[in-house]
């Protein structure tokens, strides 16, 4: 596939047993009001959300993940999003053992109004930077709000992630 083509299929969202964000709802202004589900990442506790994903149609050009989010209340400062990848190689990765995630990050600026959406991108180069994840394989993609290195007050509310070839 070409650069910019979607190649990461999110199979399921897997909230962790501990340190997961709170699932919440934002009501829209239409009649009837939309209900937007989102995950609220706390401002003081490092929280994580895992996604079981499959790489499909990947040509080896690296990956760019787009994090779609909004601020619960803040309109200034930045959020640091981190993404790490755990490749699930055929007959090689034991999911019962611990894994050390290597994270790439982006600092996203809070939108100018609560409820407005921001699209921030985290990039990976092909190979070890993305745990050598190969076309056709599954992986756990872990998203984290790095509260030790951001300064936005209040929750950062995640709507979605997507992944495309760089």
RABELZI-V261401 format. One record per residue. N is the residue number from 1. D_CENTER is the distance of its C-alpha to the mean C-alpha in whole Angstrom. Layout:
BEGIN
n=[N N]
d_center=[D_CENTER D_CENTER]
END
This chain:
BEGIN
n=[1 2 3 4 5 6 7 8 9 10 11 12 13 14 15 16 17 18 19 20 21 22 23 24 25 26 27 28 29 30 31 32 33 34 35 36 37 38 39 40 41 42 43 44 45 46 47 48 49 50 51 52 53 54 55 56 57 58 59 60 61 62 63 64 65 66 67 68 69 70 71 72 73 74 75 76 77 78 79 80 81 82 83 84 85 86 87 88 89 90 91 92 93 94 95 96 97 98 99 100 101 102 103 104 105 106 107 108 109 110 111 112 113 114 115 116 117 118 119 120 121 122 123 124 125 126 127 128 129 130 131 132 133 134 135 136 137 138 139 140 141 142 143 144 145 146 147 148 149 150 151 152 153 154 155 156 157 158 159 160 161 162 163 164 165 166]
d_center=[22 22 20 17 18 15 15 12 13 11 14 13 10 12 12 14 17 17 15 13 12 15 15 17 18 19 22 23 26 28 31 30 26 23 21 17 15 12 11 13 11 15 16 18 17 14 12 9 7 8 8 11 11 15 15 18 20 19 22 21 20 16 13 11 7 7 5 8 10 13 15 17 20 20 21 21 19 16 13 11 7 7 6 9 10 13 16 18 21 24 26 25 22 23 20 23 22 20 18 17 14 14 11 11 10 11 13 12 16 16 18 21 22 20 19 18 15 13 11 10 9 9 11 13 17 18 19 19 16 14 16 18 16 19 20 20 18 16 13 11 7 7 4 7 9 12 15 17 17 16 19 18 19 18 15 12 11 8 9 7 5 8 9 13 16 16]
END
